[in-house]
Structures are given as C-alpha cells and as structure tokens.
C-alpha cells in the first residue's frame, strides 16, 4: 500500500470567516495559522499548501490579557544608522489594526516560500465588512 500524497489543486480549499471581536490575539493567531496550513484536514501534508482561505473581520477589537497592551512593542529596523523604529501595541492598533493580526499569524507560519503562499490566503479587515461576499465564506467559531 502506498502513502497518499496530496497534489497541488487536488484538495478543495474553502473560504472561512473569523470574527476577532473580543478574542485574545495569541490564541486567535495560532488558530488562524492552523487553518491556513490545513492541519485540520485529513489530507494535510507539510510540504503542500492544502489550507483554506481565511477572512478576519473586526481586527480593531482584538485584545491582549494582563498588562501586555501597555507593555508590548513592535520593533523594525530600517537598515540605516539610527534606524531602529519601535511602536507600542496600542498605537499600532489605532493606526493599522489589521497589521497586528498579520504580524502575529506570520510569525506562526513557516519562514519559507510555502509559508508566504499560505500567508497570502489570509485577508484581514478592521471593521465588520469585507469584500469577499462572492466567495461565500463560512463562519468559523474559534475559542
């Protein structure tokens, strides 16, 4: 008996809708990464993109537990001398709420070409509306 290996395009990829309202950032990001990689499917293989498309709404209402909202900082280096840029969680959430979830999920995906392909299948929106009604995303309840 041979081991089953899924081929690209052989596994159906659904569109899933996740509401981030009142959800803890880390738990939400790990569950989204799980869906993007396709680990919830029996056809999962670590070298093939079998995950689903994920649409995240209400990204501006994600929370952190404890005092992390005031302590957490995001760091970026521009490459120039003195180019270290730091921004707090609260200011990034006000300025670009989708970026908070994107950065958390991107860190949980593989750091290679496959991880980049899986990351591109996630669409994050700050409000409750999204332009993917034609794809008919199924609502998913994450804890």
C-alpha positions as CSV (number, residue, x, y, z in Angstrom):
1,X,0.0,0.0,0.0
2,X,1.4,3.4,-1.0
3,X,1.3,6.5,1.2
4,X,-1.2,9.1,-0.1
5,X,0.5,12.4,-1.0
6,X,-1.8,15.3,-2.0
7,X,-1.0,17.3,-5.1
8,X,-1.4,21.0,-5.6
9,X,-5.1,21.7,-6.5
10,X,-6.2,18.3,-5.5
11,X,-7.6,19.3,-2.1
12,X,-10.6,21.7,-2.1
13,X,-9.9,25.0,-0.4
14,X,-12.8,26.7,1.3
15,X,-13.3,30.3,2.4
16,X,-13.7,30.7,6.2
17,X,-14.8,33.8,8.1
18,X,-13.3,34.5,11.5
19,X,-14.7,37.3,13.8
20,X,-11.9,38.7,16.0
21,X,-14.2,40.7,18.3
22,X,-13.1,40.2,21.9
23,X,-10.7,37.4,21.1
24,X,-7.2,37.1,22.6
25,X,-4.5,37.9,20.0
26,X,-2.2,34.9,20.5
27,X,-4.9,32.2,20.7
28,X,-6.6,33.7,17.6
29,X,-3.4,33.9,15.6
30,X,-2.4,30.3,16.4
31,X,-5.9,29.0,15.3
32,X,-5.8,31.1,12.1
33,X,-2.3,29.7,11.3
34,X,-3.7,26.2,11.9
35,X,-6.5,26.8,9.3
36,X,-4.1,28.4,6.8
37,X,-1.7,25.5,6.9
38,X,-4.5,22.9,6.6
39,X,-3.7,20.9,9.7
40,X,-7.4,20.5,10.4
41,X,-7.8,18.3,7.2
42,X,-7.1,14.6,6.9
43,X,-5.1,15.3,3.6
44,X,-2.6,17.5,5.4
45,X,1.0,17.3,4.2
46,X,3.7,19.7,5.5
47,X,5.1,20.3,2.0
48,X,1.8,21.1,0.2
49,X,-0.5,24.1,0.5
50,X,-3.8,22.4,1.4
51,X,-5.1,25.1,3.8
52,X,-8.2,27.2,3.5
53,X,-8.6,30.9,2.8
54,X,-9.3,32.9,6.0
55,X,-11.2,36.3,6.1
56,X,-10.7,38.0,9.5
57,X,-13.1,40.8,10.5
58,X,-13.2,43.2,13.5
59,X,-9.4,43.2,13.8
60,X,-9.6,46.5,15.7
61,X,-11.4,44.8,18.6
62,X,-8.8,42.2,19.4
63,X,-7.5,42.2,23.0
64,X,-4.4,41.2,25.0
65,X,-4.5,39.8,28.5
66,X,-3.0,41.4,31.6
67,X,-0.8,44.5,31.2
68,X,0.5,43.4,27.7
69,X,-1.5,46.1,25.9
70,X,0.6,48.8,27.5
71,X,4.0,46.9,27.5
72,X,4.1,45.2,24.1
73,X,6.2,46.9,21.4
74,X,6.8,46.1,17.8
75,X,10.4,46.7,16.5
76,X,11.5,47.4,13.0
77,X,15.0,48.2,11.7
78,X,15.2,50.3,8.5
79,X,18.7,49.3,7.7
80,X,20.1,52.8,8.1
81,X,22.2,54.1,11.1
82,X,19.9,55.0,13.9
83,X,17.0,53.4,12.0
84,X,15.5,51.4,14.9
85,X,11.8,52.1,15.0
86,X,9.6,51.0,17.9
87,X,5.9,51.3,18.2
88,X,3.5,50.2,21.0
89,X,0.7,47.8,20.6
90,X,-2.0,50.4,21.3
91,X,-0.7,52.9,18.7
92,X,-0.3,50.2,16.1
93,X,-3.9,49.0,16.8
94,X,-5.2,52.6,16.3
95,X,-3.1,53.2,13.2
96,X,-3.3,49.9,11.4
97,X,-5.4,47.3,13.2
98,X,-5.0,44.6,10.6
99,X,-1.2,44.7,10.9
100,X,-1.4,43.4,14.5
101,X,-3.1,40.2,13.5
102,X,-1.0,39.9,10.3
103,X,2.3,40.1,12.3
104,X,1.1,37.6,14.9
105,X,0.0,35.0,12.3
106,X,3.0,35.5,10.0
107,X,5.3,34.6,12.9
108,X,3.5,31.3,13.4
109,X,3.7,30.2,9.7
110,X,6.8,28.5,8.2
111,X,9.5,31.0,7.2
112,X,9.9,29.9,3.6
113,X,8.1,30.1,0.2
114,X,5.3,27.8,1.3
115,X,4.7,30.0,4.4
116,X,4.5,33.1,2.2
117,X,1.9,31.4,0.0
118,X,-0.2,30.4,3.0
119,X,0.1,33.9,4.5
120,X,-1.3,35.5,1.3
121,X,-4.5,33.5,1.7
122,X,-5.4,35.5,4.8
123,X,-7.4,38.7,4.4
124,X,-7.8,41.0,7.5
125,X,-10.2,43.8,7.8
126,X,-10.6,46.3,10.7
127,X,-14.4,46.6,10.6
128,X,-17.2,44.2,10.3
129,X,-17.5,44.4,6.5
130,X,-15.4,42.6,3.8
131,X,-15.5,42.5,0.0
132,X,-15.5,38.7,-0.2
133,X,-19.2,38.0,-0.2
134,X,-19.0,36.4,-3.7
135,X,-16.8,33.6,-2.2
136,X,-19.4,32.9,0.5
137,X,-17.1,32.4,3.5
138,X,-18.4,30.0,6.1
139,X,-18.4,31.5,9.7
140,X,-16.0,29.6,12.0
141,X,-16.2,29.9,15.8
142,X,-12.8,29.8,17.4
143,X,-12.3,29.7,21.2
